[in-house]
Amino acid sequence: MELTDLFEMQKRLDTYIEENNGVERDVFREKLLALTVELAELANETRCFKFWSRKGPSPKPVLIEEYVDSIHFLLSLGILKGMEDLREWPEGEEKGDLTDLFIRTQRAVLDFGERQDRDSYEAVWVFYRAIAETLGFTADEMIQAYREKNNENYARQQRGY
């Protein structure tokens, strides 16, 4: 999946948010924490770890919205570290059930937070691909959901969210 347009849209949104809120400092740590929170919210909606419950996962539109919430922060972190030249979604062979993938993705996110290098950043993308494939999201669905959420984020800023 091509990432160039997503990075460009995210860069514009980040600039808008930072100017709109007078942000003049490095917010890498805040965005890293936001990414881990959004990933956990997605895990919660899948209910993959809730062995004690018979209730199934949230509907696909809810899952994909939570998924792209994470993608916003993943893109934003890459921009902060000068990695927006990543044009294609990195390929990888990560497999496992959703619980395993969420745990391993959290580790990869935290590893990127420590190392802040290209290899660790791409590793996070590989895990996100595995989660998307496991959830049955297509590239077109993800791009459309990202665009919709991007527009919603502008609207939220205009409403003083």
N, C-alpha and C positions, 0 to 999 in steps of 0.2 A: 504494500500500500504506500502510496506517495504521501510524504509528510510536508512538503514545501508549503503548500497553501495553509495547512494547519498551523505551522510555525508562524507564518505571516499574520494570520488572523489573531493568534495568541499574542504576538508582539504588539499589535495595535491595541488589543484589549488591555494588556498589561500597562502600556503607556497611558491609556485613557484612565485606568483605575488609579495609577500612581499620581498622575497630574490632578485628577479629581479629588484625591484624598491627601494631597500634599506630602506624599511619601518621598523622602530624600535620603533613605538609608538602604543598606543591603537587607533584603527580606528573605534571603535564602533559607534560613532556619525555619521561619514561619511557613514558607511554602513547602518545605520538606515535611513538616509536621502535618500540614494540610493534606498532603498527598497520602500520608499514612492513615489519617482519619478517613479520607474519602475511600481508600482501599478497604478499610474496616467496615465502612457503611455498605459498600458493595457486598462484602462477605456476609454481613448481617442480612441483607436482602435475599441472598441466595439460600440462606439457612443451612448451608452445607455442613456446618459443624454442630447443628442442633440435634444431636442424636436422641434427645429426650422429647422431641416434638414430632408430631405426625403432620403438621402443617407444611405444605410445600413452599417452594420459592415464590417470591413476588412475580407478577407478570413481567414479560419481556421488556415492555416499555420502561418500567421502573428500573429494571436491571441495567438496561443500556444507558439510561440517564445517569445512574450512579457511576457507571463505568466511565462515561465521558467527563464527569466531574473530576475524576482522577486524571484523565488525559490532559485536561486543562493545566493542572499543576505539574504534570510530567513535562509537558511542552515548556511551561514557564521556567522550570528549573534548568532545562537545557539551554534556554535563551540566556539566563543569568550566567551560565558557565561557558557561553560562546559555542554551543554545540548545535545551533539551529541550521548548520549546514548538513545535518543528517537528512538525507533526501528520501530514503526508503526505510520502511519498517524493517529492522534487523530480523533475520531468520534465525531460528534455533530449534533445538529438538527437545525442549522442556515438556515433560509429560507428567501426569499424575492426576489424582482426583482433585477436586476444587479445594478441599481443605489443605492438602499438601501444597498446591500452587499458591494459595494465599499466604501461607507461612513462608514459603521460599521467596515470594515476591516482596513481602515485608522485609526479609533479610536483605534482599538485593537493593531495596530502596535505602535502607539504613547504611549499607555498604557504600552506595553512591554518595550518601551524605557525608561519610567519612573521607572517602577517596576523592570524590569530585572529579573523576577522570572519564575519558571517553568509553573505555571498556566497561566500567561499572554502570555508566549511563545506558549504554546499549543493552547490557544484561537486563536492566529493568524493563526495557521495551520487549525483549524476548519473552519475559514472563507475562507481560501484559498481552502479548499475542496469544500465548498459551491459554490464558484465562478467557480471552475473547473466543477462541476456537472451541474451548470446552463449553462455553455458554451458547455457542451457535450464532454468534454475531458475524455478519458479513462486513466487508470493508465499506460497502455503500451505506449500510445501516449505521455504522460507526461515524462515518463522515457526516451523514445527514443529522444524526443526533448531536454531534459536536457543533455543527452550524446552528442548530436550534438553540442549544444551551449557550452558545456564544452570544447570540442575539438577546437571549433572556438576561445574560449577565450585564449587557449594556443597559437594558431596560431597568434592571435592579439598581444600577449605579445612578441612573437618572431619577429614580424614586427615593434615593438616599438610603439604600439597603444597608 
